[in-house]
């Protein structure tokens, strides 16, 4: 009798698994929503303006700084490195959201490089012989630049996603 009982458990388990798989597939289809609101022109403009203001202010600050050229290069490289890193993070997050395959190594490296770039700026400013207002200026213009880079990338992806889905919807009508 115990032998039949174990077979029954095995069969119930298989049935439960297949039922759960089917319900998960249905849930994915039901919860997948199409976002059809494009970002407004004001938000797009504000994002680009913030990116340019933050990046140009940071670079003007470096140009006018009384640092050695190697220090200026360090801070400039951190800005470029961080802009690339946050765009990579945004791309990886958005790809996952849209169901595009993203390798875990790319996703992890994107986050790692973003965190490292911010940490390198903090370490550099902490040890720099600058006034607190200069350190604050670099920190704020840096954060404005990387935040706005994410917003610009998001706007570009939103518009492309919506345009792609509108084209598909128009094709389905004909």
Backbone as JSON Lines, residues from 0, in Angstrom:
{"i":0,"aa":"X","n":[0.8,-1.2,0.0],"ca":[0.0,0.0,0.0],"c":[0.84,1.27,0.0]}
{"i":1,"aa":"X","n":[1.93,1.34,0.76],"ca":[2.76,2.53,0.69],"c":[3.3,2.78,-0.71]}
{"i":2,"aa":"X","n":[3.5,1.71,-1.45],"ca":[4.04,1.88,-2.79],"c":[3.04,2.63,-3.69]}
{"i":3,"aa":"X","n":[1.76,2.27,-3.62],"ca":[0.75,2.96,-4.41],"c":[0.62,4.42,-3.99]}
{"i":4,"aa":"X","n":[0.76,4.67,-2.71],"ca":[0.65,6.03,-2.2],"c":[1.74,6.93,-2.79]}
{"i":5,"aa":"X","n":[2.97,6.41,-2.89],"ca":[4.06,7.2,-3.45],"c":[3.84,7.47,-4.93]}
{"i":6,"aa":"X","n":[3.24,6.51,-5.65],"ca":[2.94,6.74,-7.06],"c":[1.89,7.84,-7.2]}
{"i":7,"aa":"X","n":[0.93,7.83,-6.31],"ca":[-0.12,8.85,-6.37],"c":[0.47,10.24,-6.14]}
{"i":8,"aa":"X","n":[1.39,10.38,-5.21],"ca":[2.02,11.66,-4.96],"c":[2.78,12.12,-6.19]}
{"i":9,"aa":"X","n":[3.47,11.2,-6.82],"ca":[4.23,11.55,-8.01],"c":[3.32,12.06,-9.11]}
{"i":10,"aa":"X","n":[2.2,11.39,-9.31],"ca":[1.28,11.81,-10.35],"c":[0.65,13.16,-10.03]}
{"i":11,"aa":"X","n":[0.31,13.36,-8.77],"ca":[-0.26,14.65,-8.38],"c":[0.75,15.76,-8.59]}
{"i":12,"aa":"X","n":[2.0,15.48,-8.28],"ca":[3.04,16.5,-8.45],"c":[3.16,16.9,-9.91]}
{"i":13,"aa":"X","n":[3.16,15.92,-10.81],"ca":[3.28,16.23,-12.22],"c":[2.08,17.03,-12.71]}
{"i":14,"aa":"X","n":[0.92,16.68,-12.26],"ca":[-0.27,17.42,-12.65],"c":[-0.2,18.85,-12.14]}
{"i":15,"aa":"X","n":[0.26,19.02,-10.9],"ca":[0.37,20.35,-10.31],"c":[1.36,21.2,-11.09]}
{"i":16,"aa":"X","n":[2.48,20.62,-11.46],"ca":[3.5,21.36,-12.2],"c":[2.95,21.82,-13.54]}
{"i":17,"aa":"X","n":[2.3,20.93,-14.27],"ca":[1.8,21.31,-15.58],"c":[0.69,22.35,-15.45]}
{"i":18,"aa":"X","n":[-0.12,22.25,-14.4],"ca":[-1.16,23.25,-14.18],"c":[-0.53,24.6,-13.88]}
{"i":19,"aa":"X","n":[0.51,24.63,-13.06],"ca":[1.18,25.88,-12.72],"c":[1.84,26.49,-13.94]}
{"i":20,"aa":"X","n":[2.43,25.68,-14.8],"ca":[3.07,26.2,-16.01],"c":[2.06,26.87,-16.92]}
{"i":21,"aa":"X","n":[0.91,26.22,-17.08],"ca":[-0.14,26.81,-17.92],"c":[-0.66,28.12,-17.34]}
{"i":22,"aa":"X","n":[-0.85,28.16,-16.03],"ca":[-1.36,29.39,-15.42],"c":[-0.32,30.51,-15.49]}
{"i":23,"aa":"X","n":[0.96,30.16,-15.4],"ca":[2.01,31.17,-15.51],"c":[2.02,31.77,-16.92]}
{"i":24,"aa":"X","n":[1.85,30.91,-17.93],"ca":[1.82,31.41,-19.31],"c":[0.63,32.34,-19.51]}
{"i":25,"aa":"X","n":[-0.51,31.98,-18.95],"ca":[-1.7,32.84,-19.07],"c":[-1.47,34.16,-18.36]}
{"i":26,"aa":"X","n":[-0.84,34.11,-17.17],"ca":[-0.59,35.34,-16.42],"c":[0.34,36.26,-17.2]}
{"i":27,"aa":"X","n":[1.37,35.7,-17.83],"ca":[2.3,36.53,-18.61],"c":[1.56,37.23,-19.74]}
{"i":28,"aa":"X","n":[0.68,36.51,-20.42],"ca":[-0.06,37.12,-21.51],"c":[-1.01,38.2,-20.99]}
{"i":29,"aa":"X","n":[-1.63,37.94,-19.86],"ca":[-2.59,38.9,-19.32],"c":[-1.92,40.13,-18.73]}
{"i":30,"aa":"X","n":[-0.76,39.97,-18.11],"ca":[-0.12,41.09,-17.43],"c":[0.75,41.91,-18.37]}
{"i":31,"aa":"X","n":[1.0,41.43,-19.56],"ca":[1.83,42.2,-20.49],"c":[1.0,43.35,-21.06]}
{"i":32,"aa":"X","n":[1.36,44.54,-20.67],"ca":[0.63,45.72,-21.11],"c":[1.46,46.48,-22.12]}
{"i":33,"aa":"X","n":[0.78,47.12,-23.03],"ca":[1.45,47.96,-24.01],"c":[1.33,49.4,-23.52]}
{"i":34,"aa":"X","n":[2.45,50.05,-23.39],"ca":[2.46,51.44,-22.97],"c":[2.44,52.29,-24.23]}
{"i":35,"aa":"X","n":[1.43,53.11,-24.37],"ca":[1.29,53.85,-25.61],"c":[1.36,55.36,-25.42]}
{"i":36,"aa":"X","n":[1.85,55.81,-24.3],"ca":[1.99,57.24,-24.1],"c":[3.43,57.63,-24.34]}
{"i":37,"aa":"X","n":[3.64,58.4,-25.39],"ca":[4.99,58.89,-25.67],"c":[5.34,59.96,-24.65]}
{"i":38,"aa":"X","n":[6.63,60.09,-24.33],"ca":[7.04,61.2,-23.45],"c":[6.7,62.53,-24.12]}
{"i":39,"aa":"X","n":[6.35,63.49,-23.33],"ca":[6.01,64.8,-23.88],"c":[7.25,65.49,-24.41]}
{"i":40,"aa":"X","n":[7.04,66.42,-25.29],"ca":[8.15,67.2,-25.84],"c":[8.88,67.97,-24.75]}
{"i":41,"aa":"X","n":[8.11,68.43,-23.75],"ca":[8.73,69.17,-22.65],"c":[9.67,68.28,-21.85]}
{"i":42,"aa":"X","n":[9.26,67.03,-21.59],"ca":[10.12,66.12,-20.83],"c":[11.35,65.72,-21.63]}
{"i":43,"aa":"X","n":[11.16,65.48,-22.91],"ca":[12.29,65.15,-23.77],"c":[13.28,66.3,-23.8]}
{"i":44,"aa":"X","n":[12.78,67.51,-24.0],"ca":[13.64,68.7,-24.03],"c":[14.34,68.93,-22.7]}
{"i":45,"aa":"X","n":[13.6,68.77,-21.61],"ca":[14.2,68.96,-20.29],"c":[15.29,67.93,-20.02]}
{"i":46,"aa":"X","n":[15.09,66.7,-20.47],"ca":[16.09,65.65,-20.27],"c":[17.37,65.96,-21.04]}
{"i":47,"aa":"X","n":[17.23,66.34,-22.31],"ca":[18.41,66.69,-23.1],"c":[19.1,67.93,-22.54]}
{"i":48,"aa":"X","n":[18.31,68.92,-22.14],"ca":[18.89,70.14,-21.57],"c":[19.67,69.82,-20.29]}
{"i":49,"aa":"X","n":[19.08,69.0,-19.43],"ca":[19.77,68.62,-18.19],"c":[21.06,67.87,-18.48]}
{"i":50,"aa":"X","n":[21.05,67.01,-19.49],"ca":[22.27,66.29,-19.86],"c":[23.35,67.25,-20.33]}
{"i":51,"aa":"X","n":[22.98,68.17,-21.2],"ca":[23.97,69.13,-21.7],"c":[24.43,70.09,-20.6]}
{"i":52,"aa":"X","n":[23.52,70.61,-19.81],"ca":[23.9,71.54,-18.74],"c":[24.82,70.86,-17.74]}
{"i":53,"aa":"X","n":[24.44,69.66,-17.29],"ca":[25.26,68.95,-16.32],"c":[26.64,68.62,-16.85]}
{"i":54,"aa":"X","n":[26.69,68.07,-18.06],"ca":[27.98,67.66,-18.65],"c":[28.85,68.86,-19.0]}
{"i":55,"aa":"X","n":[28.26,69.88,-19.58],"ca":[29.05,71.06,-19.96],"c":[29.52,71.82,-18.73]}
{"i":56,"aa":"X","n":[28.66,71.95,-17.73],"ca":[29.08,72.62,-16.49],"c":[30.23,71.87,-15.83]}
{"i":57,"aa":"X","n":[30.14,70.56,-15.79],"ca":[31.21,69.73,-15.22],"c":[32.51,69.96,-15.99]}
{"i":58,"aa":"X","n":[32.43,69.95,-17.32],"ca":[33.63,70.14,-18.15],"c":[34.19,71.56,-18.03]}
{"i":59,"aa":"X","n":[33.32,72.56,-17.96],"ca":[33.8,73.93,-17.77],"c":[34.49,74.06,-16.42]}
{"i":60,"aa":"X","n":[33.91,73.42,-15.42],"ca":[34.55,73.42,-14.1],"c":[35.93,72.8,-14.15]}
{"i":61,"aa":"X","n":[36.06,71.7,-14.89],"ca":[37.38,71.06,-15.04],"c":[38.35,71.95,-15.8]}
{"i":62,"aa":"X","n":[37.86,72.6,-16.84],"ca":[38.71,73.46,-17.66],"c":[39.28,74.6,-16.82]}
{"i":63,"aa":"X","n":[38.45,75.17,-15.97],"ca":[38.87,76.32,-15.17],"c":[39.55,75.94,-13.85]}
{"i":64,"aa":"X","n":[39.59,74.67,-13.54],"ca":[40.17,74.22,-12.28],"c":[41.7,74.4,-12.29]}
{"i":65,"aa":"X","n":[42.25,74.55,-11.09],"ca":[43.71,74.71,-10.96],"c":[44.36,73.36,-10.65]}
{"i":66,"aa":"X","n":[43.82,72.3,-11.22],"ca":[44.34,70.95,-11.0],"c":[45.41,70.63,-12.04]}
{"i":67,"aa":"X","n":[46.14,69.59,-11.76],"ca":[47.07,69.04,-12.74],"c":[46.26,68.39,-13.87]}
{"i":68,"aa":"X","n":[46.89,68.26,-15.02],"ca":[46.18,67.67,-16.15],"c":[45.77,66.23,-15.88]}
{"i":69,"aa":"X","n":[46.58,65.49,-15.14],"ca":[46.21,64.11,-14.84],"c":[44.97,64.03,-13.95]}
{"i":70,"aa":"X","n":[44.8,65.01,-13.05],"ca":[43.59,65.06,-12.23],"c":[42.37,65.39,-13.08]}
{"i":71,"aa":"X","n":[42.54,66.36,-13.97],"ca":[41.44,66.71,-14.87],"c":[41.05,65.51,-15.73]}
{"i":72,"aa":"X","n":[42.04,64.79,-16.21],"ca":[41.77,63.58,-17.0],"c":[41.04,62.53,-16.21]}
{"i":73,"aa":"X","n":[41.41,62.38,-14.94],"ca":[40.74,61.42,-14.05],"c":[39.26,61.75,-13.93]}
{"i":74,"aa":"X","n":[38.94,63.0,-13.64],"ca":[37.55,63.39,-13.45],"c":[36.76,63.34,-14.77]}
{"i":75,"aa":"X","n":[37.41,63.71,-15.87],"ca":[36.74,63.65,-17.16],"c":[36.44,62.2,-17.55]}
{"i":76,"aa":"X","n":[37.4,61.32,-17.33],"ca":[37.22,59.9,-17.64],"c":[36.11,59.3,-16.8]}
{"i":77,"aa":"X","n":[36.02,59.69,-15.54],"ca":[34.95,59.2,-14.68],"c":[33.59,59.63,-15.23]}
{"i":78,"aa":"X","n":[33.49,60.86,-15.71],"ca":[32.22,61.32,-16.28],"c":[31.84,60.47,-17.49]}
{"i":79,"aa":"X","n":[32.77,60.29,-18.41],"ca":[32.47,59.49,-19.61],"c":[32.14,58.04,-19.25]}
{"i":80,"aa":"X","n":[32.9,57.48,-18.33],"ca":[32.7,56.1,-17.88],"c":[31.32,55.95,-17.25]}
{"i":81,"aa":"X","n":[30.94,56.9,-16.43],"ca":[29.64,56.8,-15.76],"c":[28.49,56.98,-16.74]}
{"i":82,"aa":"X","n":[28.62,57.88,-17.71],"ca":[27.55,58.06,-18.7],"c":[27.32,56.77,-19.48]}
{"i":83,"aa":"X","n":[28.4,56.14,-19.9],"ca":[28.26,54.86,-20.6],"c":[27.66,53.8,-19.69]}
{"i":84,"aa":"X","n":[28.07,53.77,-18.45],"ca":[27.59,52.75,-17.51],"c":[26.1,52.87,-17.25]}
{"i":85,"aa":"X","n":[25.62,54.08,-16.98],"ca":[24.19,54.23,-16.66],"c":[23.33,53.97,-17.88]}
{"i":86,"aa":"X","n":[23.82,54.3,-19.07],"ca":[23.06,53.98,-20.28],"c":[23.0,52.47,-20.47]}
{"i":87,"aa":"X","n":[24.08,51.78,-20.15],"ca":[24.08,50.31,-20.23],"c":[23.11,49.7,-19.24]}
{"i":88,"aa":"X","n":[23.07,50.24,-18.03],"ca":[22.12,49.74,-17.04],"c":[20.69,49.95,-17.54]}
{"i":89,"aa":"X","n":[20.4,51.15,-18.03],"ca":[19.05,51.44,-18.49],"c":[18.68,50.53,-19.66]}
{"i":90,"aa":"X","n":[19.62,50.31,-20.55],"ca":[19.36,49.43,-21.69],"c":[19.09,48.01,-21.23]}
{"i":91,"aa":"X","n":[19.89,47.51,-20.31],"ca":[19.7,46.13,-19.83],"c":[18.37,45.98,-19.1]}
{"i":92,"aa":"X","n":[18.03,46.94,-18.27],"ca":[16.75,46.89,-17.54],"c":[15.6,46.93,-18.53]}
{"i":93,"aa":"X","n":[15.67,47.81,-19.5],"ca":[14.59,47.95,-20.48],"c":[14.49,46.72,-21.37]}
{"i":94,"aa":"X","n":[15.63,46.15,-21.77],"ca":[15.61,44.93,-22.57],"c":[14.9,43.81,-21.82]}
{"i":95,"aa":"X","n":[15.21,43.66,-20.55],"ca":[14.55,42.63,-19.75],"c":[13.05,42.89,-19.68]}
{"i":96,"aa":"X","n":[12.66,44.13,-19.5],"ca":[11.24,44.49,-19.43],"c":[10.51,44.16,-20.73]}
{"i":97,"aa":"X","n":[11.18,44.35,-21.86],"ca":[10.57,44.1,-23.16],"c":[10.7,42.65,-23.6]}
{"i":98,"aa":"X","n":[11.32,41.81,-22.76],"ca":[11.45,40.4,-23.1],"c":[12.62,40.08,-23.99]}
{"i":99,"aa":"X","n":[13.54,41.03,-24.15],"ca":[14.75,40.8,-24.94],"c":[15.78,40.16,-24.02]}
{"i":100,"aa":"X","n":[16.42,39.12,-24.5],"ca":[17.37,38.4,-23.66],"c":[18.59,39.27,-23.33]}
{"i":101,"aa":"X","n":[18.92,39.3,-22.05],"ca":[20.1,40.01,-21.56],"c":[20.88,39.02,-20.7]}
{"i":102,"aa":"X","n":[22.15,38.86,-21.0],"ca":[22.94,37.94,-20.2],"c":[23.16,38.53,-18.81]}
{"i":103,"aa":"X","n":[23.23,37.67,-17.84],"ca":[23.42,38.12,-16.47],"c":[24.8,38.78,-16.28]}
{"i":104,"aa":"X","n":[25.78,38.34,-17.05],"ca":[27.11,38.94,-16.93],"c":[27.07,40.39,-17.41]}
{"i":105,"aa":"X","n":[26.38,40.67,-18.51],"ca":[26.27,42.05,-19.0],"c":[25.5,42.91,-18.0]}
{"i":106,"aa":"X","n":[24.4,42.37,-17.51],"ca":[23.57,43.09,-16.55],"c":[24.38,43.4,-15.28]}
{"i":107,"aa":"X","n":[25.11,42.41,-14.79],"ca":[25.92,42.6,-13.59],"c":[27.06,43.58,-13.79]}
{"i":108,"aa":"X","n":[27.74,43.48,-14.92],"ca":[28.84,44.4,-15.21],"c":[28.33,45.82,-15.35]}
{"i":109,"aa":"X","n":[27.17,45.99,-15.96],"ca":[26.59,47.33,-16.11],"c":[26.35,47.97,-14.73]}
{"i":110,"aa":"X","n":[25.75,47.21,-13.83],"ca":[25.53,47.75,-12.48],"c":[26.85,47.98,-11.75]}
{"i":111,"aa":"X","n":[27.77,47.03,-11.89],"ca":[29.07,47.15,-11.22],"c":[29.81,48.4,-11.67]}
{"i":112,"aa":"X","n":[29.85,48.64,-12.99],"ca":[30.58,49.81,-13.48],"c":[29.9,51.12,-13.08]}
{"i":113,"aa":"X","n":[28.58,51.1,-13.0],"ca":[27.87,52.3,-12.53],"c":[28.23,52.61,-11.09]}
{"i":114,"aa":"X","n":[28.19,51.62,-10.24],"ca":[28.51,51.81,-8.82],"c":[29.97,52.22,-8.66]}
{"i":115,"aa":"X","n":[30.86,51.58,-9.4],"ca":[32.28,51.91,-9.32],"c":[32.55,53.33,-9.78]}
{"i":116,"aa":"X","n":[31.89,53.78,-10.86],"ca":[32.13,55.15,-11.34],"c":[31.71,56.18,-10.3]}
{"i":117,"aa":"X","n":[30.59,55.94,-9.65],"ca":[30.15,56.87,-8.6],"c":[31.11,56.82,-7.42]}
{"i":118,"aa":"X","n":[31.54,55.61,-7.05],"ca":[32.49,55.48,-5.94],"c":[33.82,56.16,-6.26]}
{"i":119,"aa":"X","n":[34.29,56.03,-7.5],"ca":[35.55,56.67,-7.89],"c":[35.45,58.2,-7.8]}
{"i":120,"aa":"X","n":[34.3,58.74,-8.19],"ca":[34.12,60.19,-8.05],"c":[34.14,60.6,-6.58]}
{"i":121,"aa":"X","n":[33.43,59.86,-5.76],"ca":[33.38,60.17,-4.32],"c":[34.78,60.09,-3.71]}
{"i":122,"aa":"X","n":[35.51,59.04,-4.03],"ca":[36.87,58.88,-3.5],"c":[37.76,60.02,-3.98]}
{"i":123,"aa":"X","n":[37.66,60.34,-5.27],"ca":[38.49,61.43,-5.82],"c":[38.17,62.76,-5.17]}
{"i":124,"aa":"X","n":[36.89,63.06,-5.0],"ca":[36.52,64.34,-4.38],"c":[36.86,64.37,-2.9]}
{"i":125,"aa":"X","n":[36.73,63.24,-2.24],"ca":[37.04,63.17,-0.82],"c":[38.51,63.51,-0.57]}
{"i":126,"aa":"X","n":[39.38,63.03,-1.45],"ca":[40.82,63.22,-1.28],"c":[41.37,64.45,-2.01]}
{"i":127,"aa":"X","n":[40.53,65.14,-2.75],"ca":[40.99,66.31,-3.51],"c":[41.18,67.51,-2.6]}
{"i":128,"aa":"X","n":[42.12,68.34,-3.0],"ca":[42.36,69.58,-2.26],"c":[41.52,70.69,-2.88]}
{"i":129,"aa":"X","n":[40.22,70.55,-2.75],"ca":[39.25,71.5,-3.28],"c":[38.41,72.03,-2.12]}
{"i":130,"aa":"X","n":[37.83,73.2,-2.33],"ca":[36.9,73.71,-1.32],"c":[35.63,72.86,-1.36]}
{"i":131,"aa":"X","n":[34.86,72.92,-0.29],"ca":[33.62,72.15,-0.25],"c":[32.65,72.56,-1.35]}
{"i":132,"aa":"X","n":[32.63,73.84,-1.68],"ca":[31.72,74.29,-2.74],"c":[32.14,73.7,-4.09]}
{"i":133,"aa":"X","n":[33.44,73.57,-4.35],"ca":[33.9,72.96,-5.59],"c":[33.55,71.48,-5.62]}
{"i":134,"aa":"X","n":[33.76,70.82,-4.5],"ca":[33.4,69.4,-4.43],"c":[31.9,69.21,-4.66]}
{"i":135,"aa":"X","n":[31.11,70.07,-4.06],"ca":[29.67,70.01,-4.26],"c":[29.27,70.27,-5.71]}
{"i":136,"aa":"X","n":[29.93,71.24,-6.32],"ca":[29.66,71.55,-7.73],"c":[29.91,70.33,-8.61]}
{"i":137,"aa":"X","n":[31.06,69.68,-8.44],"ca":[31.37,68.5,-9.25],"c":[30.4,67.36,-8.96]}
{"i":138,"aa":"X","n":[30.07,67.17,-7.71],"ca":[29.14,66.11,-7.35],"c":[27.76,66.31,-7.94]}
{"i":139,"aa":"X","n":[27.24,67.53,-7.83],"ca":[25.9,67.82,-8.34],"c":[25.87,67.77,-9.87]}
{"i":140,"aa":"X","n":[26.85,68.37,-10.53],"ca":[26.83,68.35,-11.99],"c":[27.03,66.92,-12.52]}
{"i":141,"aa":"X","n":[27.81,66.12,-11.8],"ca":[28.0,64.71,-12.16],"c":[26.68,63.95,-12.03]}
{"i":142,"aa":"X","n":[25.99,64.1,-10.92],"ca":[24.73,63.39,-10.7],"c":[23.66,63.86,-11.69]}
{"i":143,"aa":"X","n":[23.62,65.15,-11.98],"ca":[22.68,65.66,-12.98],"c":[22.96,65.02,-14.34]}
{"i":144,"aa":"X","n":[24.21,64.89,-14.67],"ca":[24.58,64.3,-15.96],"c":[24.16,62.84,-16.06]}
{"i":145,"aa":"X","n":[24.46,62.05,-15.03],"ca":[24.13,60.63,-15.15],"c":[22.62,60.38,-15.04]}
{"i":146,"aa":"X","n":[21.93,61.16,-14.22],"ca":[20.48,60.99,-14.14],"c":[19.82,61.36,-15.47]}
{"i":147,"aa":"X","n":[20.24,62.46,-16.05],"ca":[19.63,62.89,-17.3],"c":[20.0,61.95,-18.45]}
{"i":148,"aa":"X","n":[21.17,61.33,-18.39],"ca":[21.53,60.34,-19.42],"c":[20.56,59.16,-19.38]}
{"i":149,"aa":"X","n":[20.17,58.76,-18.18],"ca":[19.17,57.69,-18.04],"c":[17.84,58.14,-18.62]}
{"i":150,"aa":"X","n":[17.44,59.38,-18.31],"ca":[16.16,59.9,-18.81],"c":[16.17,60.01,-20.33]}
{"i":151,"aa":"X","n":[17.26,60.47,-20.91],"ca":[17.35,60.58,-22.37],"c":[17.26,59.2,-23.0]}
{"i":152,"aa":"X","n":[17.99,58.24,-22.46],"ca":[17.95,56.87,-22.99],"c":[16.55,56.28,-22.85]}
{"i":153,"aa":"X","n":[15.89,56.53,-21.74],"ca":[14.53,56.04,-21.53],"c":[13.58,56.65,-22.55]}
{"i":154,"aa":"X","n":[13.69,57.94,-22.79],"ca":[12.84,58.59,-23.78],"c":[13.03,57.99,-25.17]}
{"i":155,"aa":"X","n":[14.27,57.76,-25.53],"ca":[14.57,57.18,-26.84],"c":[13.95,55.79,-26.95]}
{"i":156,"aa":"X","n":[14.1,54.98,-25.91],"ca":[13.53,53.63,-25.93],"c":[12.01,53.67,-25.92]}
{"i":157,"aa":"X","n":[11.41,54.57,-25.15],"ca":[9.94,54.68,-25.11],"c":[9.39,55.01,-26.49]}
{"i":158,"aa":"X","n":[9.98,55.98,-27.13],"ca":[9.51,56.4,-28.44],"c":[9.67,55.27,-29.46]}
{"i":159,"aa":"X","n":[10.82,54.6,-29.45],"ca":[11.06,53.5,-30.38],"c":[10.09,52.35,-30.12]}
{"i":160,"aa":"X","n":[9.84,52.04,-28.86],"ca":[8.93,50.96,-28.49],"c":[7.5,51.27,-28.94]}
{"i":161,"aa":"X","n":[7.06,52.47,-28.71],"ca":[5.7,52.87,-29.08],"c":[5.56,52.9,-30.6]}
{"i":162,"aa":"X","n":[6.54,53.46,-31.29],"ca":[6.48,53.49,-32.75],"c":[6.46,52.08,-33.34]}
{"i":163,"aa":"X","n":[7.26,51.18,-32.78],"ca":[7.31,49.79,-33.24],"c":[5.95,49.12,-33.04]}
{"i":164,"aa":"X","n":[5.31,49.34,-31.88],"ca":[4.02,48.73,-31.61],"c":[2.91,49.35,-32.44]}
{"i":165,"aa":"X","n":[2.99,50.64,-32.72],"ca":[1.99,51.28,-33.57],"c":[2.08,50.73,-34.99]}
{"i":166,"aa":"X","n":[3.3,50.5,-35.47],"ca":[3.47,49.92,-36.8],"c":[2.86,48.53,-36.86]}
{"i":167,"aa":"X","n":[3.07,47.72,-35.79],"ca":[2.5,46.39,-35.74],"c":[0.98,46.44,-35.69]}
{"i":168,"aa":"X","n":[0.43,47.37,-34.91],"ca":[-1.02,47.52,-34.81],"c":[-1.62,47.92,-36.15]}
{"i":169,"aa":"X","n":[-0.94,48.82,-36.88],"ca":[-1.42,49.24,-38.19],"c":[-1.37,48.09,-39.2]}
{"i":170,"aa":"X","n":[-0.32,47.26,-39.11],"ca":[-0.22,46.11,-39.99],"c":[-1.34,45.11,-39.7]}
{"i":171,"aa":"X","n":[-1.68,44.95,-38.41],"ca":[-2.73,44.01,-38.03],"c":[-4.1,44.48,-38.51]}
{"i":172,"aa":"X","n":[-4.29,45.77,-38.69],"ca":[-5.58,46.27,-39.16],"c":[-5.81,45.95,-40.64]}
{"i":173,"aa":"X","n":[-4.73,45.84,-41.4],"ca":[-4.87,45.6,-42.84],"c":[-4.8,44.16,-43.14]}
